[in-house]
C-alpha cells in the first residue's frame, strides 16, 4: 500500500497568516498526503488548513487535559490523516528547564485497509540550541511511547525535532548510539531517499531569518531538523515500510509568499506485510 507522509511546522499565525494558511491548504490539496504532522498550529487554524482536503484532524487541545501556556500564541501539535484515527496517548514533554514550550506529542493509531493499524507519532522537541540534553530525554520518551502503542506495521514518526542528524537525540533514534544504556532503531527517510542536504530551517527562507538571528546570531545558518522516521525490522519483523521517495515541500515562495519559516518534508512509503518473514530460519 502506498502511504504519503508530510511534516510541516506551520509557524502559528506569524507573518501574513491568512496568505500563508491559504498557501498551505493549496499545497495539501496538491500533495494529497495520507498522514500529516503539524507543529505550531493554533486550534482554530487547523480546520482552515484542512478545508477541502478530506483529512481528519486532531489538535492537542482536543485530546489533552493538560493545556500548556502560550498555545494561543505559539500553537501546538496536530495530526491529520486520510482515514479516521484514534489518539492513544498525548505525551507532555515539557521539563523544569523548558516549562514554557506549549507543544505536546500525539500518538495515534490509523487503520490501513487490509493491513491493520499503523502507529503515527507527531512530536515537537525542545527548540533551544543548547537543550540537547532535554532532547535526549525526549527522544528516549518517544522510544517508550512507541513501545507502548506500536502495531505489527512499522511505526511512523514525523515532526520537528529541532536537532541536526549529528545530534545525540537523532543518533539514538536512528540506531547510531545508545543513551542511558538503551538503544533503538528507526530509519531516517531522508537519508534513504532524499537528495541533497535537505535543510528545513535555513536563512535562505526570509520567514526564518528573525528567529535565526535571535537564537543563532550567525549568518547563513541552515540545518535539517524536520524528520520522517520509520520503524525498522527489529520492532516489526512481520512487515515493512519501504521508503520510495523523500523531498522538501513548501520550500519555494508563491507570488512572494513563503508558507512557513520551516520547509516541510514529504515521504512516500510502500507499506505491507513482509512476504519472506515467515520463511526465515529462527534467529535470522
N, C-alpha and C positions, 0 to 999 in steps of 0.2 A: 504494500500500500504506500502510495506517495503521501508525504506529510511535509508541509511547508511551515517553518517556524520563523518568527520575527521577534526581535527585541528592539525596543526604542525607548530612550529617555525623552519624555515629551517636553521637559523644561517648563513645566507648570504653565503659568499664564504670563511669563515674561515676554518682553518684546511686543511685536504685533500679534497678540494671541489669536485673534479671530482669523487672520490670514494664515497663520501657521496651522491652526486646527483644521481649517479647510484643506490645506495642502496635505496634511497627514491623512485626513479622511479620503481624499482623492487617491493618495498612494496606497492606502489599504484596499480600496476597491480594485485598483490595478493589480496589486501584488497577490491578492486573494489568499492570505495566509490561513493556516488551519489552527495554529497555536500562536498566541501573541502575548508577550510580556511587556507591560508598560511600567516605566518608572516616572516619578514626579508628575503624576496626573491627578488633577483635582476630581473629587467625586462627581460634580456636575459637569465636568468636562468630558468624562468618559462616554456618556450617551451620544454626545455630539461627534466625537471621534469615530464612533461605531455606526453612525446613522447610515442606513442603506447597505451595510456590509454583510448582514445576516449573521454576524458574530455575536456570541453570548458573552457578556462582560460581567465581571465581578470586581468591585473596588474593595480594598482592605477595610474601608469604613463600613461596608455592608456585612462583614463577617466577624469582626473582632470586637470583644467587649472593651479592649484597650483602645483608647483614642489618643495617640501621641499629640503633643503640641505642634503647632505650625503646619498641620495638614492643609488648612485652608489657604496657606501661603505657598508652601513648597510642594504640596501634593503628596500622594502616597503611591503604593504599588497596586497594579491591577492586572488581571488576566482576561483574555478574550479567546474564545475557542469556537471552532466551526460547529461543534456539537455541544449540547448542554453538558456542563461539567459539574462536579461536586467537590467543593473545597473541603479537604480533610484536616487541614491544620493551618493556623496562622501563627507564625513564629515571630516573636518580638526580639529583635537582635540588638536592641539598644543596650548600652552599658553605662556604668557610672562615669566613664571617661567620654561618653558621647550621648548625653541624655536628650539633646535637642534634635537628633535626627528622627524624622517622623515616619520613616519608611519601614514597613513590615515585610515579611517574606510569606508568600502564599504557596501552598501545596494543593494541587487539585488533581483529581482523577478524571480522565477524559475517555469516554468509550469510543473505540475504533471498531467499526462494523466488521464482524467476522474474526476479530483478533483479540478482543477483550479490552481492558482499560490500560491506559498509559498514565504514569505519574508525571505531571508537569509542575515544576517548581520555578517560581519567579522571585528571585532575591534582589535586594539593593544593599550593597555592603557599604561600610563606613567610607565617607568621601575624603577625609583629611589625608593629605600626602604622608604625614608622619604616623598614621594609625594602622600600620601593617600588623602590629600585634593584635589589634582588635579584629582585623580581617582574618587573621589566622584562626582566632576563636570562632568567628562567624563561619568560616569555611568548614571547620570541624562540625559545627552545628548543622550545616547543610548536609554533610555526610550522614549524620544521625537522623535527620529528617527523612532523607531518602530511605534509610534502613527501616524506619518505622512504617513507611507507606508504599514502598516500591511494589511493582507488579511484575509479572513474568516478562512484559515488554520493557525494553531499555528506557530508563528514566530520561527525561529531557529537562535540563536546567537552562534557563535563559534569563539574562539580566545585566545590570550594570554593577560590575564587581569593583570598580574604582582601583584596579590593580593591573599592572602590566604582566605579560606572560612569564617574566622572570621573578615575579614576587612569590614569596613563600606560600601564600594562600592559593595561588593558581598552580604552583608546582605541586602542592599537596593534592589538589583536586584532580590533576592530570597524571598522578602517579609518579612524579619525579622526585619527591622527597616525603619523608614522614614528618608528622608533627605530634609531639607528646607521645611518642611511641606508637603512633597509629598511621595507617596508610589507606588509601583508596585509589580508585582509578576511573576517570571519565575521559572520553575523547573530546578534544577541543576541535570543533567542526572547522574553524578557520584554518587551523594547522593542517587539516586533512585536505580541504578542497578550496581554500581561499587563495587569492592571487595578490601578491604584494604584501606590504606591511599591515594593511587592514586597520590603520589608525581610525579610531572613532571619536576621539576628543582631541581636537587639533586647532592651533591658531590659524589655520587656513580657513576655518569657519568663523566668520565675524561674530556670530552669536556666542562663541566660546571665549573670545578674547578678554572680556572683562573679568570673568572668573579665573581664567588662566593667569592674568596679570595679578589678581588678588591672592591666589593660592600658590602660584609657582614663581612669579616675578622673574621669569626668564623668557627671552624671545624665542619664537619658532618652536614652541613646545608642541609635541604630538605623542599620543600613546594609544595603544589598543587596550581598552578597558571594558568593552562590552562583549559578551560571550554567549555562544550556544554550546552547551556541553551535553554529551550523550553517554548514557550508561554503557558499560563495557561487559564483555562476556563473563568476567569473574562474578558479577552480580546477576547476570541474566543469561545463563548457559543455554537456554532453550529458544532464544530469539536474537534478532539482530536489528540494528538500525544503521544502514549504510549511509554515510554522508556523500551525497552526489554532487552538491554544489554549495558554496558559501560566498556571499558577496555583500557589499555595502548597499544600503538603501538610504534614501533621504540625504544623500551626500552631495547634492548639487542644488543651487538655487533655482526657483521657478519664478520668472518675472521679478527677479530681485529679492525674493523671499526665501530664506532658509528655514526648513521645517523645525529645527531644534538646535540646541548647542551641541548635541551629540549626533553622530551618524548612526543609523540603525544597522543591524546585521540580519540578513535573511538567509536561511539554510534550507536546502531540500534534502529530505531523508527518504530512504526506502525502508519501510518497517515491516517486519514479518517474522514468522517462526523460522528457526534455523533448521533447514531440511536435513542437515547431517548431524544434528545434535544427538539424536538417538542412535547413530551409527558409530560414535566414537567409543573406543575402549574406556573403561572406567579409569579415572585419574588422568585422562589425556587432556 
